[in-house]
Amino acid sequence: MNVPPVDHWSSPGRYLTWIALLPVLSLAILGVWSALHFGDLPARITVHWNLNGPDGWVRTSPRTIAAFVGGFAAICLVLAALAWVLCVPRLVVSGGTGEDERQFRRRTAGLLLICAYFIACVPWFSLLEAPAAVLRIWGLCLVIAIIGGVIGLMVAAQRAQRSFRAAQASQPQTQRERWKWGVFYFDRTDPAVLVPKRFGVGYTFNFGNGWAWVLLAAILVLPGALFLLLMR
């Protein structure tokens, strides 16, 4: 029996794990610091900003601090998990989608981690009452990073999509049958959690992998539940 080759280029290493988890670790440090210096915190903390500055606050309490910091930590953890699973070795059929897809996966994972680092700054700014100038610089850097990342992804996506369509055209019938109803990828033998979409640009879950269901539940439930706890 022929075993499809495995794409080893992106096996997640320790360096990637630490880079991905640094935002979460920084928020854990902030949570411990807040507990030790609770009496020094402002009477209310900012939880929302608009273009003119803060416009949403909640009263400072152990519960609101835990929910606020925990909510952002959950978002960073989900982004880190998405970046990590993009780098899990996956089955490559018909020779794989080549360097174009690998480049797109790298850039996607990188953009997710950049967003996690920016998001992790928000609770620090709020609890330490960062001056408006710092928030403006942060906002400008965020916009520049997102625009640059999206442009890079668009360029890589066009190349990856061409390669992926060529690979699909050469797939045997058994490979095409992994796409249930043509849109849902299901393959228990493929270790990948995220795979390139069959149509359009981006990634979709491999619903044959149990971790895909765990990650999907975390994306849909965890951040929202924590923020609902904060706003009660």
C-alpha positions in Angstrom: 0.0 0.0 0.0 1.3 3.4 -0.9 1.6 5.8 2.0 1.2 9.5 1.1 4.3 11.4 2.0 4.3 13.7 5.0 5.2 17.4 4.8 7.9 17.7 7.4 8.9 21.3 6.7 6.8 22.8 9.4 7.0 20.4 12.3 6.3 22.8 15.3 9.5 23.1 17.4 10.1 24.4 20.8 11.0 27.8 19.5 7.6 28.2 17.8 5.8 27.0 20.9 7.5 29.6 23.1 7.0 32.4 20.6 3.3 31.5 20.4 2.8 31.3 24.1 4.7 34.4 25.2 1.6 36.6 24.9 -0.3 34.2 27.2 2.6 34.0 29.6 2.8 37.8 29.7 -0.9 38.0 30.6 -0.4 35.4 33.3 2.3 37.5 34.8 0.0 40.5 34.6 -2.7 38.6 36.4 -0.3 37.6 39.3 0.9 41.2 39.5 -2.6 42.5 39.7 -3.5 40.1 42.5 -0.4 41.2 44.5 -1.0 44.9 43.8 -4.8 45.0 43.8 -4.9 48.1 46.1 -2.8 50.1 43.6 -5.1 49.5 40.7 -7.5 52.2 39.5 -11.1 52.2 40.8 -12.3 51.3 37.3 -10.6 49.8 34.3 -11.0 50.6 30.7 -12.4 47.8 28.6 -13.2 49.6 25.3 -11.7 52.4 23.2 -12.8 54.4 20.2 -10.9 56.7 18.0 -11.2 59.5 20.6 -10.0 57.4 23.5 -11.6 55.3 26.3 -15.4 55.0 26.2 -16.1 51.9 28.3 -15.2 51.0 31.9 -16.0 48.4 34.5 -15.6 48.6 38.3 -12.4 47.1 39.5 -12.9 43.8 41.4 -11.1 40.5 41.5 -13.8 39.0 39.2 -13.6 41.7 36.6 -9.8 41.6 36.6 -9.8 37.8 36.2 -12.4 37.9 33.4 -10.7 40.8 31.6 -7.2 39.4 31.7 -8.4 35.9 31.2 -10.5 36.8 28.2 -7.6 38.3 26.4 -5.4 35.4 27.4 -8.0 33.0 25.9 -8.0 34.9 22.6 -4.2 34.9 22.5 -4.2 31.1 23.3 -6.6 30.4 20.4 -4.5 32.4 18.0 -1.4 30.6 19.2 -3.2 27.3 18.7 -4.3 28.2 15.2 -0.7 29.2 14.3 0.7 26.0 15.8 -1.7 23.7 14.0 -0.9 25.4 10.7 2.6 24.1 11.2 1.6 20.5 12.0 3.0 18.1 9.4 0.2 17.1 7.0 -0.3 14.5 4.3 0.7 15.6 0.8 -1.1 14.1 -2.1 0.1 14.0 -5.7 3.4 15.6 -4.8 1.9 18.2 -2.5 1.0 21.9 -3.2 4.7 22.8 -3.1 6.6 25.8 -1.8 3.8 28.2 -2.6 1.5 26.6 -0.1 4.2 26.3 2.5 5.0 30.0 2.2 1.3 30.9 2.6 1.1 28.8 5.7 4.1 30.4 7.2 2.8 33.9 6.6 -0.6 33.0 7.9 0.9 31.6 11.1 3.1 34.7 11.4 0.2 37.1 11.1 -1.8 35.3 13.7 1.1 35.5 16.2 1.6 39.2 15.4 -2.1 39.8 16.3 -1.7 37.8 19.5 1.2 40.1 20.6 -0.8 43.2 19.9 -3.9 41.9 21.6 -1.8 41.0 24.7 -0.8 44.6 25.1 -4.4 45.8 25.7 -4.8 44.5 29.4 -1.4 45.9 30.2 -2.4 49.3 28.9 -5.6 49.3 30.7 -4.4 48.2 34.2 -1.3 50.3 34.1 -3.2 53.3 32.7 -1.0 53.9 29.7 -0.9 57.4 28.3 -2.9 58.3 25.2 0.3 58.7 23.2 1.3 55.1 23.8 -2.2 53.9 22.7 -1.9 56.0 19.5 1.5 54.5 18.6 0.1 51.0 19.4 -2.9 51.6 17.1 -0.7 52.9 14.3 1.7 50.0 14.5 -1.3 47.6 14.6 -2.7 49.1 11.4 0.6 49.0 9.6 1.2 45.3 10.7 -2.2 44.2 9.6 -2.0 46.0 6.2 1.5 44.6 5.6 0.4 41.1 6.6 -2.7 41.1 4.5 -0.8 42.3 1.4 1.8 39.5 2.0 -1.0 36.9 2.4 -2.8 38.0 -0.7 0.4 37.6 -2.8 1.2 34.2 -1.3 -2.5 33.1 -1.5 -2.6 33.6 -5.3 0.4 31.4 -5.8 -0.8 28.8 -3.3 -4.3 28.6 -4.8 -2.9 27.9 -8.3 -0.7 25.2 -6.9 -3.5 23.7 -4.8 -5.9 23.6 -7.8 -3.3 21.9 -9.9 -2.8 19.3 -7.1 -6.5 18.7 -6.8 -6.9 18.1 -10.5 -4.4 15.3 -10.3 -6.0 13.7 -7.2 -7.4 10.2 -7.5 -11.0 9.6 -6.7 -10.2 8.4 -3.1 -8.6 11.7 -2.4 -11.5 13.8 -3.7 -13.9 11.7 -1.5 -12.2 13.2 1.6 -14.3 16.3 0.9 -17.7 15.6 2.2 -20.4 17.3 0.1 -17.5 19.0 -1.6 -16.7 21.4 1.2 -16.0 19.6 4.4 -12.7 17.9 4.7 -12.8 14.6 6.7 -9.8 12.3 7.0 -8.8 10.5 10.2 -5.4 9.5 8.6 -4.3 13.1 7.9 -2.6 14.5 11.1 -3.3 18.1 9.9 -5.9 20.1 11.9 -6.1 22.8 9.2 -6.0 22.2 5.5 -6.3 24.5 2.5 -9.8 25.2 1.4 -11.0 23.4 -1.7 -12.6 26.6 -3.0 -11.4 30.1 -2.3 -8.5 31.3 -0.2 -7.7 30.2 3.3 -8.0 27.1 5.5 -10.7 24.9 6.9 -10.8 22.3 9.6 -10.0 18.6 9.1 -13.1 17.3 10.8 -11.6 13.9 11.0 -9.2 15.1 13.6 -10.6 15.4 17.1 -8.4 18.4 17.9 -10.2 20.3 15.2 -13.4 20.0 17.2 -11.7 21.1 20.4 -10.2 24.2 18.7 -13.5 25.1 17.0 -15.2 24.9 20.4 -12.6 27.1 22.0 -12.9 29.7 19.2 -16.7 29.8 19.6 -17.2 29.5 23.3 -14.2 30.5 25.5 -13.5 34.2 24.7 -17.2 35.0 24.6 -17.9 33.3 27.9 -15.2 35.1 29.7 -16.2 38.5 28.3 -19.9 37.8 29.3 -18.6 37.1 32.8 -16.8 40.4 32.7 -19.8 42.5 31.6 -22.2 41.0 34.2 
